[in-house]
Amino acid sequence: MIQDEIRQKIDKLNVSEKILLVSDIWDSIAQDCSAMPPIQGWHKKELDQRIEEYESGKAELFDWKEVHNELREEFK
């Protein structure tokens, strides 16, 4: 079965490679927003709080591409 073959290949990856793989998988899932489940109440509350922090200038911001590239370099 192909799923078993994929699992065997994943098991051979080191931790940093697994993390990058999960990130890539999540990115591919996020591209199809119609497949996403609805946001739960606790999650919406957290998002609203973060938006408020952002709009008030209290949030520390990081460019995702820079963070992503730094992680890829660090865990090569």
N, C-alpha and C positions, 0 to 999 in steps of 0.2 A: 504494500500500500504506500502511496506517495507521502502520506502524512507521517508514517514511520521513518521514511527516508529523510524527510525534512527534520524531524526530531533528532535523528542521529547526527545530521550535519550541524544542527544548533548545539548539540551537546559537545561538539568538538571546538566550538568557539570559546575564546576567553571572555571574561566578564565585560571588558570594555567593548568588545565586538558585539556581544549580546545586547548591551545598552544601545549602541548605535543602530542595531537591527530593529530593536523595539521602537526607537525614535523614527526610523524610516517607515516602519509599518504604521505607526500612529499618524504620521504625515499623510500617508496614502488613504487612511480611513477618513481623516479630517477633510480631505478634498471632496468627499461626497457627503455633504451636510444632511441630505435627505435620509441617510441611513442612521443618523444619530438619534439616540433616544431623547425624550423630552428632558429638560433640566428640572432637577428636583428642587424642592423649596430651600433646603439648606445650602445648595449650591448657588441658587439665585441670590440668596442673602449674602454669601461670600463675594460673588461677582459685583453686587451692588456696592458693598463696602469698598472693594478695590477700585471701582469706578469713582467713588466719592474721594478716596485717597488720591487718585490720579488727578481729578479735577481740582482738588484743593492744593495740589503741588506737594503733598506729603509723601508720595510714592517715589521710591528710587527706581529709575528706569534703566533697562539694559537693552541694547539692540540684539534681537534674537539671532541674527546671522552671525554677529560677532561672538556671541556666547556659544553657538553651535560650532563655529569654526575652532574656537579655543578648546572646546571639549574634544573635538575630533583630533586636534593636534596633541592634546594632553594624553589621550588614551589610544594612541596609535599602537 
